Amino acid sequence: MSVDKETVRKIARLARIAEPEERLDGLVSELNTILTWVEQLNEVDVGDAMPMSSAVEVSLPMREDKITDGGYAEKIVQNAPEPQGRYFSVPKVVE
């Protein structure tokens, strides 16, 4: 796959990037180089590769899953302009 000046112009317009006409040739070249690299990635056989979320194997410690309120609601609302007990008071926005 390759791109031409018109495609680069359209991509720039969709991305709301104002590119001068004299830069389009360079962008065409850069985008075609990137697309060549992406096409090379499609040639790699990844059929036996296991999905991973990290480059190194990490085992995270597990903790008990329990619901709490944090225990410090009063500290959270102390800087609110008009707290109502342990809750924030906000102006009415729907009538």
N, C-alpha and C positions, 0 to 999 in steps of 0.2 A: 504494500500500500504506500502511496506517496501523495503528497499534497502539492498544490500549485499556488500561485499568487492569489487567485480568486478565493481559494479555500482559506488561506491565511487571513485575507481581508475579512472574510465572513466570521472566522473564529474571533478575530480581534473585535469586530463589531458586537458579537454576542457576549464577549467578556467585558464589553464597554472599555476597551483599551484603545486609545488613539495612537496609532502607529503611522509615522510618516511613510510616504511611498518609497523613499530610498532605503528604508530598513526592511521592506518586505522580502527582498531577495535573500538577505541573511537569515531571516526567520524561516523561509521556505527550506533553506539548507539545514538549519538546526532541527526543525521539526522532522524532516526526512531522516536525519541521522538518528533521532530518538525513536522513530517508528521502525527503523531497521533493527535497532537493539531489541525492541519489543518483539519483533518477528523472530529474532534469534531465540528469545525466551520460549516461544511456542515450540521450538524444535527439541527442547530438553525433555527427556523422558522422566516424568515424576510419578509414574504409576506405582512404584514401590515405596515412595516417600510417605512417611507418617505425618499427619498434620501436627503442627507445633505452635505454641504460643510464645516460646522463648528459645533463644539459641542455646541456652544451657538448661539442664534439668534442674528445676527448683521445686522443692517441696515446702509449701507454706504451712505454718502451724494452724491447726483447727481450733476454734473456740466454740463454746456452747452458744447456740443461737437462741437468745432470749430477748424479749421486748422490754425496753425500759424507757422512761421519759427523760433520761439523762441525769435527773436529780438536781438540776440547777436552773429551773425555769425562772426563778426570781432574779437571778443574775442576768439572764438573757433580756428580760423586759425592763430592767432598771434604767436603761438608756432610752427607752421609748418615750415619746412626748406625752402620751396619755394612756398608760397601761390600765387595763381593767383586771386587777388581780394578777393572775399568771398569764394573761393573754394580751395581745396587741389590740389596740383600738384603731380602726381605720375609718376614714370618712365614707359615707354612703355614696356609691357611684351609679347605682341604678335606681330610678324612681318608679 
